[in-house]
Amino acid sequence: MSIIDKVIEYLKLERQYAEELKTLAESIKHPVLRALFLGISQDSLKHSLMYEAIKQVLEQTQPFITIEELKKIASTIEKHIKTEAKMLEEARKIFSTSQDPGVKLIAAAIADDESKHHTLLLDIKKRIAEEEALTEERIWDMIWKESPWHGTPGG
């Protein structure tokens, strides 16, 4: 079985799990269990989208990120990095001050997600947005600097 076949299989399984957990959550009236199962369902749906992205990366050439897209990504990511840090702090406060086991469980899950999101956004900023951008400087480097003929026919 090829990696593409495995990715497609996992993509379908995650979608199936998402639907099953959503159905389960919708049948439960308890707010803590309902929220947790819906959250896990959303994570499975998110995972299916990520497997779809892996499939596309493996099957297709990816487009460069333009300078305009890079600027938009950078400003949005900066805002969300700050927001995730604040929300992580708030979730930890709720966890540490509550005595209710359900509240503690949900607050811990939120804090864990916020921490992962914060780290992921920092990685996106560093590894993807900065490295993938097709800048005018990068184009000129490809033409001149990285060419054995430095932009002229035959040197």
C-alpha positions in Angstrom: 0.0 0.0 0.0 1.5 3.4 -1.0 1.7 6.4 1.3 -1.0 8.1 -0.8 -3.3 5.1 -0.3 -2.7 5.2 3.5 -3.3 8.9 3.6 -6.6 8.5 1.8 -7.6 5.6 4.1 -6.8 7.8 7.2 -8.6 10.7 5.7 -11.8 8.6 5.3 -11.4 7.1 8.8 -11.1 10.5 10.5 -14.2 11.7 8.6 -16.1 8.6 9.8 -14.9 9.1 13.4 -15.9 12.7 13.3 -19.4 11.8 12.2 -19.8 9.0 14.8 -18.6 11.2 17.7 -20.8 14.1 16.6 -23.8 11.8 16.5 -22.9 10.5 20.0 -22.4 14.0 21.3 -25.8 15.1 20.0 -27.5 12.3 21.8 -26.0 13.3 25.2 -27.5 16.0 27.4 -24.6 16.3 29.9 -22.8 19.5 28.9 -19.3 18.3 29.8 -19.5 15.1 27.9 -21.3 16.7 25.0 -18.7 19.4 24.7 -15.8 17.0 24.9 -17.2 14.6 22.3 -18.0 17.5 20.0 -14.5 18.8 20.5 -12.9 15.4 19.7 -15.3 15.2 16.7 -14.0 18.6 15.4 -10.4 17.4 15.9 -11.1 14.3 13.8 -12.6 16.5 11.1 -9.5 18.8 11.4 -7.3 15.7 11.0 -9.2 14.7 7.9 -8.5 18.1 6.4 -4.8 17.7 7.3 -4.6 14.3 5.6 -6.2 16.0 2.6 -3.4 18.6 2.6 -0.8 15.8 2.9 -2.4 14.1 -0.1 -2.3 17.3 -2.1 1.4 18.0 -1.1 2.3 14.5 -2.3 0.3 14.7 -5.5 0.8 18.3 -6.7 3.4 21.0 -7.0 2.6 23.6 -4.4 2.2 27.3 -5.3 4.6 29.9 -3.8 3.2 32.3 -1.3 3.1 35.8 -2.6 4.4 38.8 -0.7 0.8 40.0 -0.2 -0.2 36.6 1.2 2.9 36.6 3.4 2.0 40.0 4.9 -1.6 38.9 5.5 -0.5 35.6 7.1 2.2 37.3 9.2 -0.2 39.9 10.6 -2.9 37.4 11.3 -0.6 34.9 12.9 1.0 37.6 15.2 -2.5 38.5 16.4 -3.4 34.9 17.0 -0.1 34.0 18.7 -0.9 36.7 21.3 -4.5 35.6 21.6 -3.6 31.9 22.1 -1.1 32.9 24.8 -3.8 34.9 26.6 -6.4 32.1 26.3 -3.9 29.5 27.6 -3.3 31.7 30.7 -7.1 32.0 31.2 -7.7 28.3 30.8 -5.0 27.6 33.3 -6.6 30.0 35.8 -10.0 28.3 35.4 -8.3 24.9 36.0 -6.4 26.0 39.1 -9.4 27.8 40.7 -12.2 25.4 40.1 -13.1 22.5 42.3 -15.6 20.9 39.9 -14.0 17.9 38.1 -16.0 18.5 34.9 -14.8 22.2 34.7 -11.2 21.1 35.5 -11.4 18.4 32.7 -12.6 20.9 30.1 -10.2 23.6 31.2 -7.3 21.2 31.0 -8.4 20.2 27.5 -8.7 23.8 26.5 -5.2 24.6 27.9 -3.7 21.7 26.1 -5.3 22.8 22.8 -4.2 26.4 23.3 -0.7 25.3 24.0 -0.6 23.2 20.8 -2.2 26.0 18.7 0.4 28.5 20.1 3.3 26.2 19.2 1.8 25.4 15.8 1.3 29.1 14.9 4.9 29.8 15.9 6.1 26.9 13.6 3.9 28.1 10.7 5.3 31.6 11.1 8.9 30.3 11.1 8.9 27.3 8.8 6.2 27.9 6.2 5.3 31.5 5.8 8.9 32.8 5.9 10.5 30.0 3.9 7.9 29.5 1.3 7.4 33.1 0.2 8.3 34.0 -3.4 9.8 37.4 -3.0 11.4 39.5 -5.7 14.7 39.0 -4.0 14.3 35.2 -4.2 13.4 35.4 -7.9 16.5 37.4 -8.6 18.6 35.0 -6.5 17.3 32.1 -8.6 18.1 34.0 -11.8 21.5 35.5 -10.8 23.0 34.1 -7.7 22.0 30.4 -8.0 22.7 30.2 -11.8 26.1 29.0 -13.1 25.8 31.8 -15.8 24.5 34.5 -13.5 21.6 35.4 -15.8 23.6 35.5 -19.0 23.6 32.8 -21.7 26.6 30.5 -21.3 28.3 32.7 -18.7 
